[in-house]
Amino acid sequence: MLKHLKITWLGCALATSFCLTATAQAALANGDVLVTDPAILEAMGFERNADNVYMAPGVEWEDNLDSGASPAVDPDIQATLFPSGSTDYSPVSPKEFIGRVDTTGSQWLYSAGNGVELSRLGTERFADAQVEDLPNGGVLQFLRWWWSDNDPNSMMAVFLFEICQPAFAGGAITFTTVATDTSLDNPNGSAAISTAARPIDTQSCYYLARIRFDAATNLLRLQKVRLQFTHP
């Protein structure tokens, strides 16, 4: 397990400027940095040699049992209505069609909390869900999540990915970690993670929340994930 690890990633996988796709160039234009450390990639649920995975500015990687303190203030934002006639997009993630499906019925369990809290029972460590109804041109503010962690030896981690391709052409997929956090030992824990005023781009991207369960036990349970944002 990675302990108190803060990483800065630099460069292109091929060490040349012309190896960048259009979406990769857009990611770097936002100040995002390429993730090349195999252990970090694996911990986020990617292959150890995955391409086009980035980290947004200000995201600190701390994969340990003691991180995840909540900011003092996390006000809910009352979004304004879209201007009349404005253009919006509602992308659909591939996870909506098919995902990490367990045909044996033994990988996942909804048990506590009147059958709505998610825990892992099988070998699959990661569970994904698309965050929907985000306004194109708006601004992400916070990722907040709720969990139940009654396991002193294991934890959960949450990630918010911005997954992009060119808006009107084919191109390689890029993955940018916008926010990440780990659970603390708490039967009803909650924490907010700043997304550093990330612009919402639903024309080229969709937003995927991922939970990592580090043990197959109902002592680790996900209760809820929520994005806070402002409308354009």
Phi, psi and omega in degrees: 000137181282134184244124174043054186255121175241122190239143168245127183251137182227152166093175180253151185301330180257005177059030176222146183290331184278001177277355184277134171282173179298318179290327176293320177297321177295320178298315180292329177296331176282357184089006178292153181238143184289135177265121181239349182290118183301324181292321178293315179301315181296321182292337178268357177098016177254168171294152183294340178247027184297146176260163169060035175252127186235166174236130181290155178302139177086352179282123179255129180270111177226093182265083184206176184274354187249359180271178174103019179295140182276141173301156184294328184235129175220071183287141173287142182256127174273104185290145175281161179288153175295142174298147181300129177085001180287155182267135178226161181226146177231085183291154179244123180286149172303334179296341177287337183265314177202143181220216177278079185277132178258107182284345180272344180077016185243005185276324188230157183214130167258109188237287185285177179062043182058035174081023182241348180275135185263130174228160182261137175243333186258203185274341180289124185270339192243142174229133185242150173210137177282139173270121187251175174060040175263138183276127176299131183088355175282190183225125174287141180242307183219144162257120176244140177222156180236140183212168169234114182238101178249018180249109183290346185254352182221169183211178172242158174227148177241144177225145168242119180253138167260116188246119193229154168218167176305145188293326187225026180206166175288157179174162180295149178278135173247146181238121179240125175282113182271328179203151177207153182199162175236154183283153170254157176295106182195128181292341177215075184265158177205145178207150176246137180238126181295140174258013173055045177050051181285123177296141179270125180234090179272355176286322182250345193226163163228168189238124188239125173267134179233135175246133175251125176256119184274002175208149177270088184201148175278008171285343175250117184221135174272133180255318181188153172230140180217137172259137174252133184208167172247149176280157178290000000 
